Amino acid sequence: MIAIPQPIKPSLPDDIHWEKLPDDFILPDDPVDNINQPMLAAALNDALENAGKLQENTLTTSNYGICTRFGSKFVVKAPDWSYIPSIRVSRQEIDRSYTPHLQGDIPLIVMEFLSDTEGNEYSVKPTYPPGKWFFYERILQVPYYIIFEPYQGVMEFYKLQNSKEYELEEANGEGRYWIKEIGLYIGVWQGIRENRQGYWLRWWTGTQELLLWGSELAKQERQRAEVERQRAEHLADLLREQGINPDNL
């Protein structure tokens, strides 16, 4: 049998330092790639907040700098969305960027929403500036890396294994992925939000109940109120048929 050589994975650098960005550090001022990215990120936060899944010290970010010092130079990556379980500083102290370990937990989840064909989300470039994949896997060691293509609704769910390398996970029977640390599934859903018809990433409970957005909760409440109104009107009609004025009750 011929042994097929395996690609060599870059090792974790030994010159990583968790330092706050200097106040005079100029952050990238790139615009988001397309209109879908802020909407997708906001939808994720909306459902988590309504379900009480965002604690006071939990931080979720969208196109916000997560940084470290790589050798003599600072590296800043801005995932399209990330979930940081706990920060240890005030939010005023991280208004420009966030440094894991120094200011709180490493992100539990990072997401990239595909918008081009350059493949930057898969870059394992280990030299400065390091690629996104290398930064999330080898430097930050983020437990979950999600890459989502919103036009076709294709989701890739990578989990950091004991070897400290990402492995592509398989979805369950409903096409969803379990994240035990927050006790939720995540998966692809198709529908309308903010006049956008398309694919979204959404959360489900362990019993497969969909976490609702605020607009859905409001609609649900309006429907409940309408049912109650119709029930009250029906009861009033029955009382009148019996010669009873419901206004006198």
PyMOL commands that set and color helices and strands:
alter all, ss='L'
color gray80, all
select helices_A, chain A and resi 36-50+91-94+120-122+132-140+214-241+246-248
alter helices_A, ss='H'
color red, helices_A
select strands_A, chain A and resi 16-17+59-61+65-70+73-77+81-84+97-98+109-113+144-149+154-160+166-168+176-179+184-193+196-204
alter strands_A, ss='S'
color yellow, strands_A
deselect
rebuild
show_as cartoon
